[in-house]
Amino acid sequence: MKILLLAMPDAANNFHRIIKVPNLGLCSIAAHLTNHEVKIADLVLVHKNIRSWLQELLAEFRPELIGVSSMSFQYTSALEVMSICRASAPGARIALGGYHASLAYEELTDGREPPFDFLVRGEGEQALPALVEALEGAREFATVPGLSWFREGVFTHNLPGELLDVQHLPLPNRNVRVLDGFTYFNRKMDCVETSRGCTMPCTFCSITGMYGSSFRCYAIDRVIADLKELQRRGTETVLLVDDNITLDPSRFRKLAEAIVENGLNSMEYLVQASVAGIVSDPELIPMLARANFSLVFLGIEAVQTKNLQLFRKGDIREKTKQAVRLLRMHGIAVMGGFIIGNPDDTSDDIKEVFRAAKRLRIDLPYVQCVTPYPGTRIREELLEAGLVTNPDDLSRYTGFICNVRTRHLTVRQLNRIMNWENIKIFFSPSMFEDNYFVRKREKGALKVLLNNFELFRGWFTGDQFRSRHRF
């Protein structure tokens, strides 16, 4: 069977000059379709004139099954993509998967004529190959785990599949990509997953809605084999896409040791980490430096006690100071993730987040507004409190456009305060003093600075960092 897998073009516009990230999940699914002709198209690399480019690909490849992967904020694009596919490849069946299909499947199949034939919920490595077998007549649709399908005029939702044993997953198949121009500061980059899931109870996160409270790790030997394949392909930068790799800090340290032992530290590494996890093993950060980890996205989230309690993070303020200090001391850039717009936030609460980022000497503050993503506990809480101002237009759920108000600020006030504080911190001379991106990156400061001008647009429009892709 000819199978085309599509990733959506939407990307946060504040980092489009810095990084272009591939969809690793589709490559993992492709590795399970060994007896079929598979192509993957990451539309983020097309970006402009997507309709004509996709029509040409469909006419040339003539797929029989089209898989569309979509996050919630990408669903408007997914609708456009599925419309193009339906018109240009009318005989092909269309399956929608990814986070949005998994967490909002009831809304997507509520009786209206859907733009897709199937929804694939949960982990696609198991469900999509089973769907292919059903389409070829080798099994019944009712036996495909996590499948939502049209039967007798209504959608039937099969039981979800059991979580996969990641120890037995084959290496991702990146050879079927139609496009492969992913970069980080103009260096060839790719992604690797070393673990999947998270057991933390953060109310704003949709990971537990996707995987439950689970944490599954790949064998380190398997990760090393994947990294060797990337090194063979000429990769210079590797993004580890784990949901929470620091749930097991000793394993993370052993992975860094294996990277050094296998001579894989010629590539640089980017990773997301929790504050508590990264400081829990005193040998971890020095080992990460040896393994050539150049950037850690640190999930700080909040600096006030009330918001740390809201997110169920515990009081991590002293650990945050320790983590930032140690990472910078070992030459690792710190990208600090913060969330504002919480129910009781005042103007001064938001300003304090930016002041804290400055005091901590974060290399790149990454301040988002709380977003009521489908499938999260905080969505239910905010809807019940009447604080969600935009419950339906998910294209604005980028994290940078405010969709909630607080008990003290309107959504317009919230947007403008966030933009103004961003402008102040990113155009402050102190931001460029001893900053990693100024010291270590060719044209790094220029790229960051150019992206920062998007803040002025956001000040006037309230839709900062909207993806600029065009169909």
C-alpha positions in Angstrom: 0.0 0.0 0.0 1.2 3.6 -0.7 1.0 5.6 2.5 1.7 9.3 2.8 2.2 10.8 6.3 1.9 14.5 6.7 3.0 16.9 9.5 1.4 20.3 9.7 3.2 23.5 8.7 2.4 25.6 11.8 5.4 26.8 13.8 5.8 29.5 16.4 7.1 32.4 14.5 9.4 33.6 17.2 11.9 30.8 16.5 11.5 30.2 12.8 14.9 31.8 12.1 16.6 29.7 14.8 15.2 26.2 14.6 13.1 23.9 12.3 12.1 20.7 14.1 11.0 17.5 12.3 8.1 15.2 13.3 9.8 12.2 14.8 6.6 10.4 15.6 5.8 9.9 11.9 9.3 8.4 11.4 8.6 6.0 14.2 5.3 4.9 12.7 7.0 4.5 9.3 9.4 2.0 10.8 6.4 -0.3 11.5 5.2 -0.2 7.8 8.1 -2.1 6.3 6.0 -3.9 3.7 4.6 -0.7 2.3 5.7 2.3 0.3 5.8 5.2 2.7 6.6 8.9 2.3 6.7 11.5 5.0 6.3 15.2 4.3 7.0 17.8 7.0 5.1 20.8 5.7 6.9 23.1 8.1 9.7 23.0 5.5 7.3 24.0 2.6 5.8 26.9 4.5 4.8 28.9 1.4 2.6 27.8 -1.5 1.7 24.7 0.4 -1.4 23.9 -1.7 0.4 23.7 -5.0 3.4 21.8 -3.5 1.1 19.2 -1.9 -1.1 18.8 -5.0 2.1 18.0 -7.0 3.2 15.4 -4.4 -0.2 13.8 -4.3 -0.4 13.6 -8.2 3.1 12.1 -8.3 2.8 9.6 -5.4 -0.9 8.7 -5.6 -1.3 7.5 -2.0 -4.0 5.0 -1.0 -3.8 6.1 2.7 -3.0 9.6 4.0 -2.1 10.0 7.7 -2.4 13.6 9.1 -0.7 14.4 12.4 -2.0 17.5 14.2 -1.6 19.3 17.5 -4.7 21.3 18.7 -3.3 24.7 17.4 -2.6 23.1 14.1 -6.1 21.7 13.5 -7.2 24.6 11.2 -4.2 23.7 9.0 -5.1 20.0 9.2 -8.6 20.8 7.9 -7.1 22.7 4.9 -4.6 19.8 4.3 -7.3 17.2 4.4 -9.5 19.3 2.0 -6.6 19.4 -0.5 -6.0 15.7 -0.1 -9.7 14.9 -0.6 -9.9 16.9 -3.8 -6.5 15.8 -5.2 -6.6 12.2 -4.2 -10.3 11.3 -3.9 -9.7 7.6 -3.7 -7.4 7.8 -0.7 -8.6 7.2 2.8 -7.6 9.8 5.4 -6.7 9.1 9.0 -6.2 11.9 11.5 -3.8 11.3 14.4 -1.7 13.1 17.0 -2.6 14.9 20.2 -5.7 16.6 19.0 -7.3 13.5 17.6 -6.5 11.6 20.8 -7.7 14.2 23.3 -10.6 15.8 21.4 -12.0 12.8 19.5 -15.5 13.2 20.9 -15.8 16.8 19.7 -14.3 15.8 16.3 -16.9 13.1 15.7 -20.0 14.7 17.2 -22.3 14.0 14.2 -21.1 16.5 11.6 -19.7 15.1 8.4 -16.0 14.7 9.2 -13.2 15.6 6.8 -11.5 12.3 7.6 -12.3 8.6 7.4 -10.6 7.5 10.6 -9.2 8.9 13.9 -6.2 7.2 15.3 -6.0 7.8 19.1 -2.9 7.2 21.2 0.3 5.8 19.9 0.3 5.5 16.2 3.0 2.8 16.0 0.5 0.2 17.0 -2.8 1.6 15.6 -1.8 2.7 12.1 -0.3 -0.6 10.9 -3.4 -2.4 12.3 -5.6 0.0 10.3 -3.6 -0.8 7.2 -4.2 -4.5 7.9 -7.9 -3.8 8.2 -8.0 -1.8 5.0 -6.3 -4.8 3.2 -8.9 -7.2 4.7 -6.5 -9.0 7.0 -8.5 -8.0 10.2 -11.7 -6.4 11.3 -11.8 -2.6 12.0 -13.4 -3.4 15.4 -10.1 -5.0 16.4 -7.8 -2.0 15.7 -6.8 -0.5 19.0 -7.5 3.2 19.5 -9.4 3.5 16.2 -12.5 5.7 15.7 -14.3 4.7 12.5 -17.6 5.3 10.7 -20.1 2.5 11.1 -23.8 2.6 10.4 -23.9 6.3 10.2 -22.1 7.1 13.4 -18.5 7.0 14.7 -17.5 4.0 16.7 -14.7 4.4 19.2 -12.7 1.2 19.7 -11.0 0.7 23.1 -7.6 2.3 23.4 -4.6 0.2 22.9 -2.3 -0.7 25.8 0.8 1.5 26.1 3.7 0.2 24.0 6.8 -1.5 25.4 9.2 1.0 23.9 12.1 -1.5 24.4 10.9 -3.3 21.3 10.3 -0.4 19.0 12.5 -0.4 15.9 14.6 2.7 15.1 12.7 5.5 13.4 12.8 5.4 9.6 14.0 8.8 8.5 14.9 7.6 5.0 11.3 8.1 3.8 11.2 11.8 4.4 10.4 13.8 1.3 12.1 16.9 2.8 15.1 16.9 5.2 16.3 20.5 5.7 15.9 20.7 9.5 18.3 23.1 11.2 19.3 24.8 14.4 21.2 28.0 13.8 21.9 26.7 10.3 23.3 23.5 11.6 21.8 20.2 10.4 19.6 18.9 13.2 17.3 16.0 14.0 15.4 14.5 16.9 15.8 11.5 19.2 13.4 10.1 21.8 15.0 8.3 24.8 11.9 8.0 27.0 8.1 8.6 26.7 5.6 9.9 29.2 5.6 11.8 32.5 4.3 11.0 35.9 4.1 14.6 37.2 0.7 16.0 38.1 1.1 19.4 36.3 -2.4 20.7 35.5 -1.5 22.6 32.4 0.1 19.6 30.5 -1.6 17.2 28.1 1.0 14.5 28.3 -0.9 12.5 30.9 -4.0 12.8 28.8 -2.1 11.1 26.0 -0.2 8.4 27.9 -1.6 8.4 31.4 0.7 8.6 34.3 3.5 6.6 32.8 7.3 6.8 32.2 8.8 4.3 29.7 12.5 4.3 28.8 14.3 3.0 25.8 17.5 0.9 26.4 20.5 3.1 26.3 22.1 0.9 23.7 19.1 1.5 21.5 19.4 5.3 21.9 23.2 5.1 21.1 22.4 3.1 17.9 19.9 5.9 16.9 22.5 8.6 17.6 25.1 6.7 15.6 22.7 6.7 12.7 22.2 10.4 13.0 26.0 10.9 13.1 26.2 8.9 9.9 23.7 11.1 8.3 25.7 14.2 9.0 23.6 15.5 11.9 25.3 18.3 13.9 22.6 19.1 16.5 20.3 16.6 18.2 17.1 17.6 20.0 16.0 15.1 22.7 12.2 15.2 22.6 11.5 13.3 25.8 8.5 14.5 27.8 10.5 14.5 31.1 13.9 12.9 30.8 14.9 14.0 34.3 12.4 11.7 35.9 15.3 9.3 36.1 18.4 11.6 36.5 20.8 8.7 37.1 19.7 7.1 33.8 20.1 10.5 32.1 23.7 10.7 33.4 24.5 7.2 32.2 23.1 8.2 28.8 25.4 11.2 28.7 28.4 9.0 29.7 27.5 6.6 26.9 27.5 9.5 24.4 31.0 10.4 25.5 32.2 6.8 25.5 30.9 6.3 21.9 32.4 9.5 20.6 29.0 11.0 19.9 29.8 14.3 21.6 30.9 15.8 18.4 27.2 16.5 17.9 25.6 19.0 20.2 22.5 18.2 22.2 19.4 20.2 23.2 17.0 18.9 25.9 14.1 19.8 28.1 14.5 19.2 31.8 12.7 19.7 35.1 14.3 21.9 37.7 14.1 19.3 40.5 15.3 16.5 38.3 18.4 18.2 36.9 19.8 19.2 40.3 19.0 15.9 42.1 22.2 14.2 40.8 25.3 16.3 41.5 27.2 14.5 38.7 24.5 15.1 36.0 25.2 18.7 34.9 29.1 18.2 34.6 28.5 15.0 32.6 26.0 16.8 30.3 28.7 19.4 29.6 31.2 16.7 28.7 28.6 15.1 26.4 28.2 18.5 24.6 24.8 19.4 25.8 24.6 23.1 24.7 21.1 24.1 25.8 18.7 23.0 28.4 15.0 24.2 28.3 14.3 24.4 32.0 10.7 24.1 33.1 10.5 26.8 35.7 6.9 27.7 35.1 6.3 29.9 38.1 8.1 32.1 40.6 5.3 32.9 43.0 4.2 30.4 45.7 0.5 30.6 44.7 1.3 29.7 41.1 3.7 26.9 42.0 0.8 25.5 44.1 -1.6 25.9 41.2 0.7 23.9 38.9 1.4 21.4 41.7 5.1 21.9 41.3 6.1 22.3 44.9 8.4 25.2 46.1 11.3 24.8 43.6 12.6 28.4 43.8 16.0 27.6 45.5 16.5 24.6 43.2 15.8 26.9 40.2 18.6 29.3 41.3 20.9 26.3 41.7 20.0 24.8 38.4 20.5 28.0 36.4 23.8 28.7 38.2 25.3 25.2 37.6 24.2 25.1 34.0 25.7 28.4 33.2 28.9 27.6 35.2 29.4 24.6 32.9 28.8 26.5 29.7 25.3 25.2 29.0 22.7 27.8 27.8 19.5 28.1 29.8 16.2 28.6 28.1 13.8 29.3 30.9 10.1 28.3 30.5 7.6 30.4 32.4 3.8 30.6 32.4 1.7 33.7 33.1 -2.0 34.5 33.1 -2.9 32.3 36.0 -6.3 33.0 37.7 -5.1 35.3 40.4 -2.3 37.0 38.4 -2.0 40.8 38.7 0.0 43.1 36.6 2.8 43.0 39.2 2.8 39.2 39.3 3.5 39.1 35.6 6.2 41.8 35.8 7.8 39.7 38.7 8.2 36.8 36.3 10.3 38.9 33.9 12.2 40.4 36.8 13.0 36.9 38.1 14.2 35.8 34.6 16.6 38.8 34.6 17.8 38.1 38.1 18.4 34.4 37.3 20.4 35.4 34.2 18.3 33.2 31.9 19.9 33.2 28.4 16.6 33.0 26.7 13.3 33.6 28.6 10.4 31.7 27.1 7.3 33.2 28.6 3.9 31.7 27.6 0.4 32.4 28.8 -1.6 29.6 30.4 -3.4 27.8 27.6 -6.5 25.7 28.2 -5.5 22.8 25.9 -8.1 20.1 25.3 -7.6 17.2 27.7 -5.9 19.2 30.5 -7.2 19.6 34.0 -6.5 23.3 33.9 -9.0 23.7 31.0 -11.8 22.3 33.0 -10.9 24.5 36.0 -10.6 27.7 34.0 -13.9 27.0 32.1 -15.7 26.4 35.3 -14.3 29.6 36.7 -15.5 31.5 33.6 -12.0 32.7 32.8 -11.6 31.2 29.3 -12.3 34.0 26.7 -11.7 31.8 23.7 -12.8 28.2 24.1 -13.2 27.3 20.4 -10.6 28.9 18.1 -7.8 26.5 18.8 -5.5 28.1 16.1 -4.8 30.7 18.8 -3.7 28.1 21.3 0.0 28.6 20.5 1.0 29.5 24.1 1.9 33.0 23.0 -1.6 34.4 22.5 -3.7 34.8 25.6 -7.0 32.9 25.6 -7.9 33.5 29.2 -8.4 36.4 31.5 -7.4 36.6 35.1 -9.6 37.8 38.0 -7.7 41.1 37.7 -6.8 41.5 34.0 -8.7 41.4 30.8 -7.3 39.2 28.0 -6.3 42.4 26.1 -4.5 43.8 29.2 -2.8 40.4 29.7 -1.6 40.3 26.1 -0.2 43.9 26.2 1.6 43.5 29.5 3.2 40.2 28.3 4.4 41.9 25.1 5.6 45.0 26.8 7.6 43.1 29.4 9.0 40.9 26.6 10.1 44.0 24.7 11.7 45.5 27.8 13.7 42.4 28.6 14.7 41.4 25.1 15.9 44.9 24.2 17.7 45.5 27.5 21.5 45.8 27.1 21.8 43.5 30.1 20.2 40.8 28.0 23.2 40.7 25.8 25.8 40.7 28.5 27.5 37.3 28.9 24.6 35.8 27.0 25.3 32.3 25.5 23.8 33.1 22.2 26.0 36.2 21.9 29.1 34.4 23.0 28.7 31.0 21.3 26.5 31.4 18.2 27.5 32.9 14.9 24.9 35.5 14.2 23.0 34.1 17.2 22.3 37.5 18.8 21.2 38.9 15.4 18.7 36.0 14.9 17.3 36.4 18.4 17.1 40.1 17.9 15.3 39.9 14.6 12.8 37.5 16.1 12.2 39.9 19.0 10.8 42.5 16.6 7.7 40.2 16.4 6.9 41.5 19.8 6.1 45.0 18.5 3.6 43.4 16.0 2.1 41.5 18.9 1.7 44.7 20.9 -0.7 46.1 18.3 -2.4 43.0 17.1 -2.6 40.7 20.1 -1.7 37.7 17.9 2.0 37.5 18.5 4.1 34.7 17.0 1.4 33.4 14.7 2.7 31.0 12.2 3.3 32.7 8.8 2.8 29.7 6.6 0.6 30.1 3.6 -1.5 27.7 1.6 
